[in-house]
Amino acid sequence: DVEQATDYLADFGKLIRMVLDNSHSSYIKLSDEVGFLELYIKLEQLRLNNHFEYKVEFDSVLQDIDPLVPPLIVQPYVENAIWHGLSHKKSGGMLTVKYFEVGKDVLVSVEDNGIGMEKSQELYRQYPRKRKSYAMSINKERVKLFKAYFNRDLSVKIHDLCKEGDCGTRVEIIIPGIER
């Protein structure tokens, strides 16, 4: 489908431009971060032939103040949810990204109903990848740098949601709030 391929390439080009622009900034507006994530997720959804659904939400208080947040912190967790959780699920995949105001901070919740961390690690052991993934190690280093440079804590908690047949993962990221 030439039209769909053209649209995909145009969106991919836009995504690359956003990554380049955002990588040069210490902070971007939350609305810009959400726009970037929605475009990334849309492209992944197309790549996987609409294998999963998604929703991205942020509360009205955050919409009103549109705080500044460090760019590209959330994307690697969204990527992991898609690549390691949802892409291996047979059907009914759902990815939810929510942004909440908690005091002066921003809480980001990335949740999927994929195969879970244990099954994903089992698959990795059975079928090791030919290429090494750097996103998570780079992100851990960025969190350390954020703390050192801005003297502010940015915390990440990962929860395995597997119980009684239901599975998935939730990542909670607390970003110290910076108002515009």
Secondary structure, DSSP 8 states (H G I E B T S, - for coil): -HHHHHHHHHHHHHHHHHHHHHTT-S-EEHHHHHHHHHHHHHHHHHHTTT-EEEEEEE-HHHHHH--EE-TTSSHHHHHHIIIIIITTSSS-EEEEEEEEEETTEEEEEEEE-SS-HHHHHHHHHHS--SS---HHHHHHHHHHHHHHHH----EEEEEE--BTTB--EEEEEEE--B--
